[in-house]
Amino acid sequence: MCSQPNHNMTREQLKAAAARGIPFKILMADGNYHWVPSPDCIGFPPNHKYVMVFNDSGGHTFLELEKVVDLEFFIPEPKLP
């Protein structure tokens, strides 16, 4: 697990995080988090101050960028032969 603390998250930082292709959590100021298992599970509407995170049941949540405080990446352990 890798954490990148940042109290001023930008769209560009979230886009870069998604582009890595590594599952991650978006941590919110209220202590909640939103799981992003793949780049297909996050959307970036143009010219908005929020992102959309899609869930397994086909729904979505709007996240205000100003309330995003951290990202946690989940890097899989290497498999032993």
N, CA, C and O atoms as a MOPAC input file, in Angstrom:
PM7 MOZYME 1SCF
protein

 N      0.85200 1    -1.16300 1     0.00000 1
 C      0.00000 1     0.00000 1     0.00000 1
 C      0.89700 1     1.22500 1     0.00000 1
 O      1.89500 1     1.26700 1     0.72000 1
 N      0.55700 1     2.19500 1    -0.78300 1
 C      1.32400 1     3.42800 1    -0.89700 1
 C      0.36800 1     4.59600 1    -0.74000 1
 O     -0.68600 1     4.62700 1    -1.37600 1
 N      0.71700 1     5.53700 1     0.08400 1
 C     -0.15800 1     6.67800 1     0.29800 1
 C      0.52200 1     7.93700 1    -0.21100 1
 O      1.73200 1     8.10700 1    -0.06000 1
 N     -0.26600 1     8.81700 1    -0.81500 1
 C      0.24500 1    10.09300 1    -1.29600 1
 C     -0.58700 1    11.20700 1    -0.67700 1
 O     -1.56300 1    11.65000 1    -1.28300 1
 N     -0.21600 1    11.68400 1     0.54600 1
 C     -1.03900 1    12.71900 1     1.15600 1
 C     -1.03300 1    14.00200 1     0.34200 1
 O      0.00800 1    14.43700 1    -0.15300 1
 N     -2.20000 1    14.59700 1     0.21200 1
 C     -2.32500 1    15.83600 1    -0.52900 1
 C     -3.66100 1    16.45400 1    -0.14500 1
 O     -4.70100 1    15.81100 1    -0.29000 1
 N     -3.65200 1    17.67000 1     0.33300 1
 C     -4.88700 1    18.29500 1     0.76300 1
 C     -5.47300 1    19.21300 1    -0.29600 1
 O     -6.45700 1    19.90100 1    -0.02500 1
 N     -4.90800 1    19.24500 1    -1.47500 1
 C     -5.41600 1    20.05100 1    -2.58000 1
 C     -5.39300 1    19.20000 1    -3.84500 1
 O     -4.69100 1    19.51800 1    -4.80500 1
 N     -6.15800 1    18.12700 1    -3.83900 1
 C     -6.14300 1    17.19300 1    -4.96200 1
 C     -6.70400 1    17.86600 1    -6.20900 1
 O     -7.70200 1    18.58300 1    -6.14800 1
 N     -6.05200 1    17.62500 1    -7.32900 1
 C     -6.50400 1    18.19200 1    -8.60000 1
 C     -7.00800 1    17.08400 1    -9.52100 1
 O     -6.72300 1    15.90400 1    -9.31500 1
 N     -7.76100 1    17.48900 1   -10.53900 1
 C     -8.21500 1    16.53600 1   -11.55700 1
 C     -7.02600 1    15.83400 1   -12.19800 1
 O     -7.06000 1    14.62900 1   -12.44800 1
 N     -5.97000 1    16.60700 1   -12.46100 1
 C     -4.78800 1    16.04600 1   -13.11700 1
 C     -4.14200 1    14.96200 1   -12.26400 1
 O     -3.68100 1    13.94900 1   -12.79100 1
 N     -4.10600 1    15.16600 1   -10.94900 1
 C     -3.52800 1    14.15000 1   -10.06600 1
 C     -4.38200 1    12.88600 1   -10.06500 1
 O     -3.84700 1    11.77700 1   -10.07800 1
 N     -5.69000 1    13.04200 1   -10.04800 1
 C     -6.55700 1    11.86600 1   -10.09100 1
 C     -6.47700 1    11.16300 1   -11.44400 1
 O     -6.49800 1     9.93400 1   -11.50400 1
 N     -6.38600 1    11.92400 1   -12.51500 1
 C     -6.22000 1    11.31200 1   -13.84100 1
 C     -4.91100 1    10.52900 1   -13.90900 1
 O     -4.87600 1     9.42300 1   -14.44700 1
 N     -3.84200 1    11.09800 1   -13.36800 1
 C     -2.54500 1    10.41600 1   -13.35400 1
 C     -2.62300 1     9.14300 1   -12.51500 1
 O     -2.04700 1     8.11900 1   -12.88300 1
 N     -3.32600 1     9.20300 1   -11.40200 1
 C     -3.48200 1     8.02000 1   -10.54800 1
 C     -4.21600 1     6.91900 1   -11.30200 1
 O     -3.79600 1     5.76300 1   -11.27200 1
 N     -5.29900 1     7.26400 1   -11.97000 1
 C     -6.06800 1     6.27900 1   -12.73400 1
 C     -5.24000 1     5.70200 1   -13.87800 1
 O     -5.32600 1     4.50900 1   -14.16900 1
 N     -4.44400 1     6.54200 1   -14.52300 1
 C     -3.63900 1     6.10100 1   -15.66700 1
 C     -2.58300 1     5.07200 1   -15.27200 1
 O     -2.10700 1     4.32100 1   -16.12300 1
 N     -2.21300 1     5.02900 1   -14.00200 1
 C     -1.22400 1     4.03500 1   -13.54500 1
 C     -1.76000 1     2.61800 1   -13.66100 1
 O     -0.98800 1     1.66400 1   -13.75700 1
 N     -3.09100 1     2.47700 1   -13.65200 1
 C     -3.68700 1     1.15600 1   -13.77100 1
 C     -3.60100 1     0.32300 1   -12.50700 1
 O     -3.82700 1    -0.88600 1   -12.54600 1
 N     -3.27900 1     0.94900 1   -11.39400 1
 C     -3.16900 1     0.26500 1   -10.10600 1
 C     -4.42000 1     0.60300 1    -9.28800 1
 O     -4.78200 1     1.77500 1    -9.18600 1
 N     -5.08500 1    -0.39600 1    -8.70800 1
 C     -6.25400 1    -0.09900 1    -7.88000 1
 C     -5.89700 1     0.88000 1    -6.75500 1
 O     -4.80800 1     0.81900 1    -6.18400 1
 N     -6.83500 1     1.78100 1    -6.45200 1
 C     -6.58300 1     2.73700 1    -5.38100 1
 C     -7.87300 1     3.17700 1    -4.70900 1
 O     -8.97100 1     3.00300 1    -5.24000 1
 N     -7.70500 1     3.75300 1    -3.52500 1
 C     -8.81600 1     4.34000 1    -2.77700 1
 C     -8.68100 1     5.84900 1    -2.84500 1
 O     -7.57600 1     6.38800 1    -2.80300 1
 N     -9.81300 1     6.52200 1    -2.95200 1
 C     -9.86400 1     7.97100 1    -2.83100 1
 C    -10.38900 1     8.25400 1    -1.42500 1
 O    -11.52500 1     7.90600 1    -1.10300 1
 N     -9.57100 1     8.87900 1    -0.59700 1
 C     -9.94700 1     9.18400 1     0.77800 1
 C    -10.51200 1    10.59800 1     0.84600 1
 O     -9.94900 1    11.54100 1     0.29000 1
 N    -11.63200 1    10.71600 1     1.53800 1
 C    -12.35000 1    11.98300 1     1.62100 1
 C    -12.12500 1    12.65800 1     2.97600 1
 O    -11.73500 1    12.00200 1     3.94200 1
 N    -12.37000 1    13.95600 1     3.04400 1
 C    -12.17100 1    14.73300 1     4.26900 1
 C    -13.02200 1    14.21700 1     5.42700 1
 O    -12.63600 1    14.36100 1     6.58700 1
 N    -14.17400 1    13.61800 1     5.12600 1
 C    -15.04900 1    13.12000 1     6.18900 1
 C    -14.66200 1    11.73000 1     6.68200 1
 O    -15.34700 1    11.16300 1     7.53300 1
 N    -13.56500 1    11.17300 1     6.15200 1
 C    -13.09100 1     9.86200 1     6.57900 1
 C    -13.58000 1     8.71200 1     5.71200 1
 O    -13.07600 1     7.59600 1     5.83700 1
 N    -14.53900 1     8.95300 1     4.84600 1
 C    -15.00700 1     7.91000 1     3.92900 1
 C    -14.00400 1     7.71700 1     2.80500 1
 O    -13.15200 1     8.57100 1     2.56000 1
 N    -14.11500 1     6.58700 1     2.12800 1
 C    -13.25900 1     6.35100 1     0.96700 1
 C    -14.08000 1     5.71900 1    -0.14800 1
 O    -15.15300 1     5.16100 1     0.08100 1
 N    -13.54600 1     5.82300 1    -1.35900 1
 C    -14.18300 1     5.26500 1    -2.55200 1
 C    -13.13800 1     4.45900 1    -3.30200 1
 O    -12.06800 1     4.96500 1    -3.64000 1
 N    -13.46000 1     3.20000 1    -3.55500 1
 C    -12.56500 1     2.24400 1    -4.20000 1
 C    -12.60500 1     2.42900 1    -5.71100 1
 O    -13.67900 1     2.49900 1    -6.30700 1
 N    -11.42700 1     2.50900 1    -6.32600 1
 C    -11.30400 1     2.60800 1    -7.78800 1
 C    -10.45600 1     1.41600 1    -8.24700 1
 O     -9.22900 1     1.51000 1    -8.27900 1
 N    -11.09600 1     0.29900 1    -8.60100 1
 C    -10.34100 1    -0.90100 1    -8.95400 1
 C     -9.65400 1    -0.85200 1   -10.31400 1
 O     -8.70000 1    -1.59000 1   -10.55700 1
 N    -10.14400 1     0.03000 1   -11.21100 1
 C     -9.53400 1     0.14100 1   -12.53900 1
 C     -9.83300 1     1.52900 1   -13.10800 1
 O    -10.73500 1     2.21500 1   -12.62700 1
 N     -9.08100 1     1.94400 1   -14.12800 1
 C     -9.32000 1     3.26100 1   -14.73100 1
 C    -10.73200 1     3.42500 1   -15.30000 1
 O    -11.21400 1     4.55000 1   -15.43100 1
 N    -11.39800 1     2.32100 1   -15.63800 1
 C    -12.76400 1     2.39600 1   -16.17200 1
 C    -13.78800 1     2.78200 1   -15.11200 1
 O    -14.93400 1     3.08200 1   -15.44600 1
 N    -13.39700 1     2.78100 1   -13.84600 1
 C    -14.33100 1     3.02700 1   -12.74600 1
 C    -14.31500 1     4.46600 1   -12.25000 1
 O    -14.90900 1     4.77000 1   -11.21600 1
 N    -13.64000 1     5.35700 1   -12.97800 1
 C    -13.62400 1     6.76500 1   -12.59500 1
 C    -13.84000 1     7.61300 1   -13.84400 1
 O    -13.28800 1     7.32400 1   -14.90600 1
 N    -14.64300 1     8.65300 1   -13.70700 1
 C    -14.93800 1     9.52700 1   -14.84000 1
 C    -14.61300 1    10.97100 1   -14.51800 1
 O    -14.71800 1    11.40500 1   -13.37100 1
 N    -14.22500 1    11.69900 1   -15.52800 1
 C    -13.80300 1    13.09400 1   -15.38400 1
 C    -14.63500 1    13.99500 1   -16.29400 1
 O    -14.20100 1    14.32800 1   -17.39600 1
 N    -15.82700 1    14.39300 1   -15.84300 1
 C    -16.63300 1    15.29700 1   -16.66700 1
 C    -15.85300 1    16.58400 1   -16.95500 1
 O    -15.18700 1    17.10400 1   -16.06000 1
 N    -15.92100 1    17.10200 1   -18.17000 1
 C    -15.14200 1    18.28900 1   -18.51000 1
 C    -15.57700 1    19.52700 1   -17.71900 1
 O    -16.76400 1    19.75900 1   -17.49100 1
 N    -14.59300 1    20.29800 1   -17.31700 1
 C    -14.80700 1    21.60200 1   -16.67800 1
 C    -15.64500 1    21.55000 1   -15.40600 1
 O    -16.43500 1    22.45900 1   -15.14800 1
 N    -15.48300 1    20.50000 1   -14.61100 1
 C    -16.21800 1    20.40000 1   -13.35800 1
 C    -15.24900 1    20.22100 1   -12.19800 1
 O    -14.10500 1    19.80900 1   -12.38500 1
 N    -15.71900 1    20.53400 1   -11.00800 1
 C    -14.89700 1    20.40400 1    -9.80600 1
 C    -15.23500 1    19.12700 1    -9.05400 1
 O    -15.15900 1    19.07400 1    -7.82600 1
 N    -15.60900 1    18.09800 1    -9.80700 1
 C    -15.88600 1    16.80100 1    -9.21400 1
 C    -15.47600 1    15.71000 1   -10.18700 1
 O    -15.24200 1    15.96000 1   -11.37000 1
 N    -15.39400 1    14.49000 1    -9.66000 1
 C    -15.17300 1    13.29900 1   -10.47700 1
 C    -16.30400 1    12.32800 1   -10.15600 1
 O    -17.00800 1    12.48900 1    -9.15900 1
 N    -16.46900 1    11.33700 1   -10.99300 1
 C    -17.48900 1    10.31400 1   -10.78500 1
 C    -16.79100 1     8.98000 1   -10.57300 1
 O    -15.90600 1     8.60300 1   -11.34000 1
 N    -17.19400 1     8.27200 1    -9.53000 1
 C    -16.67900 1     6.92400 1    -9.27800 1
 C    -17.84100 1     5.95900 1    -9.46800 1
 O    -18.89500 1     6.11000 1    -8.85000 1
 N    -17.63900 1     4.96600 1   -10.33200 1
 C    -18.67300 1     3.99700 1   -10.66700 1
 C    -18.51000 1     2.74600 1    -9.81500 1
 O    -17.39000 1     2.29900 1    -9.56900 1
 N    -19.64000 1     2.17500 1    -9.35900 1
 C    -19.57700 1     0.97200 1    -8.52900 1
 C    -19.99800 1    -0.26200 1    -9.31900 1
 O    -20.42300 1    -0.16700 1   -10.47100 1
 N    -19.87100 1    -1.42600 1    -8.67400 1
 C    -20.15600 1    -2.70700 1    -9.33700 1
 C    -21.61200 1    -2.87600 1    -9.75100 1
 O    -21.90700 1    -3.63900 1   -10.67000 1
 N    -22.51700 1    -2.17900 1    -9.09000 1
 C    -23.93900 1    -2.36300 1    -9.39700 1
 C    -24.42900 1    -1.39100 1   -10.46900 1
 O    -25.63000 1    -1.31700 1   -10.73100 1
 N    -23.51100 1    -0.64300 1   -11.09200 1
 C    -23.88200 1     0.26400 1   -12.16500 1
 C    -24.19200 1     1.67700 1   -11.71200 1
 O    -24.48100 1     2.54100 1   -12.53900 1
 N    -24.13700 1     1.92400 1   -10.42500 1
 C    -24.36800 1     3.26700 1    -9.91300 1
 C    -23.09100 1     4.08800 1    -9.91400 1
 O    -22.03300 1     3.61300 1   -10.32800 1
 N    -23.19800 1     5.31700 1    -9.45100 1
 C    -22.02000 1     6.17800 1    -9.38900 1
 C    -22.16600 1     7.17000 1    -8.23900 1
 O    -23.26400 1     7.42100 1    -7.74100 1
 N    -21.03600 1     7.72000 1    -7.83900 1
 C    -20.98200 1     8.73500 1    -6.79000 1
 C    -20.19400 1     9.91500 1    -7.31700 1
 O    -19.14400 1     9.73700 1    -7.93400 1
 N    -20.68800 1    11.11600 1    -7.08000 1
 C    -19.95100 1    12.32900 1    -7.42200 1
 C    -19.07400 1    12.70500 1    -6.23700 1
 O    -19.55800 1    12.76900 1    -5.10700 1
 N    -17.79800 1    12.95500 1    -6.47800 1
 C    -16.86300 1    13.35500 1    -5.42400 1
 C    -16.34300 1    14.75300 1    -5.72300 1
 O    -15.77600 1    15.00100 1    -6.78700 1
 N    -16.54000 1    15.65900 1    -4.77800 1
 C    -16.01800 1    17.01600 1    -4.94000 1
 C    -14.50600 1    17.00300 1    -4.72900 1
 O    -14.01900 1    16.50100 1    -3.71600 1
 N    -13.77500 1    17.55000 1    -5.67900 1
 C    -12.31700 1    17.53200 1    -5.59900 1
 C    -11.78500 1    18.19700 1    -4.33200 1
 O    -10.79300 1    17.74200 1    -3.76300 1
 N    -12.43300 1    19.26400 1    -3.89100 1
 C    -11.94100 1    19.97400 1    -2.70800 1
 C    -12.05800 1    19.14400 1    -1.43800 1
 O    -11.47000 1    19.49500 1    -0.41500 1
 N    -12.81400 1    18.04200 1    -1.49000 1
 C    -12.96700 1    17.17200 1    -0.31600 1
 C    -12.10200 1    15.91700 1    -0.38600 1
 O    -12.10300 1    15.11200 1     0.54500 1
 N    -11.36200 1    15.74600 1    -1.48500 1
 C    -10.44100 1    14.61700 1    -1.61500 1
 C     -9.14100 1    14.99000 1    -0.91200 1
 O     -8.52900 1    16.01200 1    -1.22400 1
 N     -8.72100 1    14.15000 1     0.04700 1
 C     -7.53100 1    14.49100 1     0.82700 1
 C     -6.35300 1    13.54500 1     0.62100 1
 O     -5.22400 1    13.89200 1     0.97000 1
 N     -6.58800 1    12.36200 1     0.06400 1
 C     -5.48600 1    11.41700 1    -0.04200 1
 C     -5.84000 1    10.31700 1    -1.03500 1
 O     -7.00700 1    10.10500 1    -1.36100 1
 N     -4.82100 1     9.63200 1    -1.50200 1
 C     -4.97500 1     8.44600 1    -2.33400 1
 C     -4.16200 1     7.33400 1    -1.71200 1
 O     -3.06300 1     7.57300 1    -1.21200 1
 N     -4.68700 1     6.11800 1    -1.73700 1
 C     -3.93200 1     4.94400 1    -1.29500 1
 C     -3.92400 1     3.93900 1    -2.43200 1
 O     -4.97500 1     3.49900 1    -2.89800 1
 N     -2.72000 1     3.58000 1    -2.87600 1
 C     -2.56500 1     2.62000 1    -3.96200 1
 C     -2.33600 1     1.23200 1    -3.38000 1
 O     -1.69600 1     1.08100 1    -2.33900 1
 N     -2.86200 1     0.22800 1    -4.05700 1
 C     -2.70800 1    -1.14800 1    -3.63800 1
 C     -1.87100 1    -1.88400 1    -4.67300 1
 O     -2.35000 1    -2.28200 1    -5.73500 1
 N     -0.62200 1    -2.04500 1    -4.32500 1
 C      0.31500 1    -2.71200 1    -5.22700 1
 C      0.37200 1    -4.18100 1    -4.82900 1
 O      0.75000 1    -4.49900 1    -3.70200 1
 N      0.00400 1    -5.07700 1    -5.73300 1
 C     -0.02100 1    -6.49500 1    -5.37700 1
 C      1.35800 1    -7.02400 1    -5.01900 1
 O      2.37100 1    -6.62100 1    -5.59100 1
 N      1.36700 1    -7.93300 1    -4.06300 1
 C      2.61100 1    -8.60000 1    -3.69800 1
 C      3.04900 1    -9.49400 1    -4.84800 1
 O      2.20900 1   -10.10800 1    -5.50500 1
 N      4.35500 1    -9.57700 1    -5.10200 1
 C      4.80700 1   -10.47300 1    -6.16900 1
 C      4.48500 1   -11.92900 1    -5.82200 1
 O      4.59300 1   -12.34400 1    -4.66800 1
 N      4.09100 1   -12.68800 1    -6.83300 1
 C      3.78300 1   -14.09200 1    -6.62200 1
 C      5.07800 1   -14.90100 1    -6.58500 1
 O      5.96900 1   -14.73500 1    -7.41800 1
 N      5.14600 1   -15.77300 1    -5.59800 1
 C      6.31500 1   -16.63800 1    -5.48900 1
 C      6.14900 1   -17.83100 1    -6.41500 1
 O      5.04200 1   -18.33200 1    -6.61300 1
 N      7.26600 1   -18.28000 1    -6.98000 1
 C      7.16900 1   -19.43100 1    -7.90800 1
 C      6.77100 1   -20.71200 1    -7.19900 1
 O      6.64800 1   -21.75800 1    -7.83700 1

